[in-house]
Amino acid sequence: MTHEVDVKYGMVADHVLGSACPEDELAAVTWAVRIPMIGWTLSASLLAVLAVSTVADGAELEPVSAGPSEEGEVADSAVRWLLLRRRTWRELPEAPRAPTVTGDSPYSLAVAWDPPDRPPTAVVGYDVEYRVATASAFSQWPHSGAATTTAITGLSPSTTHHVRVRAINDAGRGDWSEAGIGMTSHVPVFSEGASTTRAVLENTPAHRNIGSPVAAAHAANETLTYGLGGPDAWRFGIVAGSGQLRTLGEVDYDHEENPDHEVTVTAEDTRGGRAAIVVHIRVLDVVESPGRPAAPIVVASSRTSVRVSWTAPANTGPPITDYDYRYRVATSNRRWTEVTDTAIAATRTEITGLVGGVRYEVQVRASSDEGVSDWSESGSIGAPNDAPVVDLGKLRDVDVTVGGAIEVVPLNQAFSDPEGYPLTFSVSSTDEAIAVAKPEGPVATVEAVAPGTVDIAVIATDPLGATVSADFKVRAHAATRAAPILRYTRTSRLLRVEFTDSFAAREVRAYRFRIRQGLPRGAWRRYCVTITSKYDEPGSIRIEFTLPIDSFLVPGTTYELDYRYMGGASCGVDSVPGPWSRVARLTTPWAGRGNFDIELAFVGGEPSAHHKALIEQAAETWEAIITNELPDHDFANDPIPAGACLEGQPEFAGIVDDLRIYVRLASIDGRHGTLGTAGLCYYRTPSGFPIVSEIELDTDDLDGLSDAVVRGLMLHEIAHALGFGILWGHKGLLENPSLVDGAPVSPPPDTHFSGSNAVAAFDSAGGTNYKAGRVPVENRFGGSGSQDSHWRKSVMGSELMTRSLGRVYSLSAITIESMADLGYSVDASQADAYTVPNVQGDVLRSLDAVGALALPNCVVRLPTDAIAVLEPVAEVRSMSGRDTEVDIQIEAE
């Protein structure tokens, strides 16, 4: 049997030639090996084949080389070369299967493939090529190593690509795979192109949609997230899920001020695909006539004239340029007398030439470039001007001592005006050789010159010239008691007082001591000191004791102290006191800035880290303003019960230094109502300084406020927590309250804060020409919680402590100095720049003019339920060597 096999040039090593020969046929087989390129056939016997029996079972003929190297080799040589030579041949890897191509972003493809099947030797690397599906040529993508994945980047979105790979081994590069096909991800597309427009009416309120959504489409229907950028992005909001533009609550959309805005809306998918579009937002003009003014206030200025004042109405259009007024006899149907040809820019005027004794009604209206308002409701004149009145029971005689303290007589407690007009005073002494009297605003000062008795005449005059007069008696006494000796202990911040007096055997004597700030002159703080001698014989005793003045100490300030014997064993009303001693003066040393501490305790969970930082900043501001420390109080023996101050407040048994404020964030009354409330929970007595206060903030409003407003809100509420507006009545600093038992007084009186430090700051801020009582306090709006506890908005405008908070506010020296009137030591250099905007006392143009928020913004809870904690008033130090024989009791009055 003959088997024929073909040998071709370039045949790889170990290639099987022919098929296997059965073992029983081996003896009769002749192999014919054909080498076509040579063109001849060889025949060889089985013995020749058996000479290569070492190959695969002896049953297969396998070449060990690529064949003869030259066609000229003879047949015998070719057979020997074919059958007897053995070489090892290297084989190239096969082509991998087509790779998997996936678009993992709009700009890249993820490529993965499997290695070739049964590679002859290890694959050491791969080549990767790619092309856009519509292109003819492939581009190489750099790939190193034997990894079977790669990412092709820098591509265009939504584009189909072909990718192929080939394997590399030590023999070289194999064939290319079939191409894998994949597409990069889609990106959002705004159908409106690169830019578009939207429009909004001016004065549109907050949270209103501006046109249709600025929406993008996505070919893969992926979820898109919208954002907002551009120069005017802060003026608008956007709904992240829809691209709907919206108005914001703290931005005024005013066509006249700024009609055009530009923002950039972006849309982004979950794979990083992003698109942007410029949106031009036009604020459309609307006709905006001024609002209708409220009824004017009409006051008789003489028998034939009246003064008219009114509040500027709400106005969202161009500025009000003029007011008209009209008047007629009240309760009649007579025709109005209209005055429309006189330019009136201010909110006041005077009507003259009227008939005396006749009541008139007056109406006003406002005009601007865009229209005229409706006429207001009528205001009618009050009764003809009445003269001031005096309550002689409140104008008491005064005892002064030669060389003693200057006495202060509060004239405003005895004199008043029926119409609420502010009064000016003049005083005179019948004999200035005995006593000299001087007017100082609402008070008179009296200083003794020599012993004797004089009368002091007082004349009170209202702005219309009506007067009332009265007098009081001054008894000037010779000094029979020396001034006490004063020493100040810096470390303990205590004032040591020493004096000497004569006692009968076992006598009990009561003394009244009083201390005040010298200049500016403060209010007296009084103490009743009762001393009991235990001796069985009379004698002179030197007495020494200490008073804690830390609660009202102002470093570098001169204090005055005097005393008198009360004529018996008590300081009661039945005592017949002797004259005051000579006055002692002591200037406390400068101690630098104190270390007033405010501890914030959040109830019901802490606010966000951002809001908490703003709240803490406000507390730090007040810590820098208040420079004195207050006595610590330890609640260990009498803990504050849970819930005693605020709902959710835990029990507290720690030490307070100097003020602890519980802060609770909760829903109070929904959006655009009360922003915050404040009150006292525990306070020191008799000083009135708070130990524990509480503040509640309305979470419905808080998230919609800017950082500046949140910080201002907390500055405002912490001021109340320190006693602003709450301790005024306790300190006798609130004149003519506008509320009695929570009900308003009609007509509203001239409510004002009489603290001398705040009044001086008010004058320095431009308030010297203000004709009513200084500093003006809210007397008309807000009711309980706003009236009698805030500065008057119509005069003070954007000052921080008015009843409503605006986007722009000032923590003025007036507010800081009012804290000094409460007894705190303050650093007035911390104040913002501020000028009283309306010294004429007229109501401001509108609350919107100062950026006020919805009213009421702040509610103050007066300390009707607060718990008084007695602070130590004195300490006995020594009894002139006879400590065991004298008892001293000291009680603050």
Secondary structure, 3 states (H helix, E strand, C coil): CEEEEECCCCCCCCCCECCCCCHHHHHHCEEEEEECCCCEEEEECHHHHHCCCCCHHHCCECCCCCCCCCCCCCHHHHHHHHHHCCCCCCCCCCCCCCCEEEEEECCEEEEECCCCCCCCCCCCEEEEEEEECCCCCCEEECCCCCCCEEEEECCCCCCEEEEEEEEEECCEECCCCCCEEEECCCCCEECCCCEEEEEEECCCCCCCECCCCCCEECCCCCCCEEEEECCCHHHEEECCCCCCEEECCCCCCCCCCCCEEEEEEEEECCCCCEEEEEEEEEEECCCCCCCCCCCCEEEEEECCEEEEECCCCCCCCCCEEEEEEEEEECCCCCCCEEECCCCCCCCEEEECCCCCCCCEEEEEEEEECCEECCCCCCEEECCCCCCCEECHHHCCCEEEECCCCCEEEEHHHCEECCCCCCCEEEEEECCCCCEEEEEECCEEEEEECCCEEEEEEEEEECCCCCEEEEEEEEEEECCCCCCCEEEEECCCCEEEEEEEEEECCCCEEEEEEEEEECCCCCCCEEEEEEEEECCCCCEEEEEEEEEECCCCCCCCCEEEEEEEECCCCCCCCCCCCCCCCCCEEEECCCCCCCCCCEEEEEECCCCCHHHHHHHHHHHHHHHHHECCCCCCEECCCCCECCCCCCCCCCCECCEECCEEEEEEEECCCCCCCCCEEEEEEEEEECCCCEEEEEEEEEHHHHCCCCHHHHHHHHHHHHHHHHCCCCCCCCCCCEECCCEECCEECCCCCCCEECCHHHHHHHHHHHHCCCCCCCCEECCCCCCECCECCCECHHHHCCECCECCCECCCECCHHHHHHHHHHCCCECHHHCCCCCCCCCCCCCCCCHHHHCECCCCCEEEECCCCCEEEECCCCEEEECCCCHHHEEEEEEEC
